């Protein structure tokens, strides 16, 4: 899998987390909001790692 694909998947996962968080807000569900925030944080880390890896491979 290419680095661009990994970055795109991380962005999609972050979006999924944002949707889950907003659903939690709308439904007043604290657990769902927390899960959404956690998913977003994990996706940000994945995206950062993929970007670093891509940058290192271009050096």
N, C-alpha and C positions, 0 to 999 in steps of 0.2 A: 504494500500500500504506500502510495506517495505521500510526501509531507503535506501537499496541498489538500489531499483527501482527508488527512488526519485533522487539519485545521478546520476544514468544512464540517466534519463530524462534530468537533468540539463546539463550533458555533451553533450547530443545530441542537446539540444537547443543552447548551446554555439557554437557547430560546425555549426549549421544552421546560427548563427550570423556571424561566420567567413566567411562562404560562401557568405552571403549577402554582407558583407563588401568587399570581394575580387571582387565580381561582380560589386559593385559600383566603385571600383578602375578601373576595366577594362572598364567600360562604362562611366567613368568620371562623375558619378552621386553622388554628395555630399550628397543628402538626403538618398540614399540607403546606403552609407558608414556609415552615422550617425546612421541609424536604426540598422545596423549590430553591431556597437559598443555598442549601448544601449542594444540590445538583449544579447550580450556577458556579459555585466556587470550584468544584471539581473540574468542571468544563474549562474554566479559566486557566487552571493549572495545566490541564492537558494541552490547551491551545498554546500556552507559553512554552511548554516543552517542545512541541512540534515546531514552533517558530524558531526556537534556539537551535534545534537539530537541523532545520532547513538552512539557517544562517551559517552554521558550522560546516555544512556540506558544500556551501558555495564559496568557501574561503580557499 
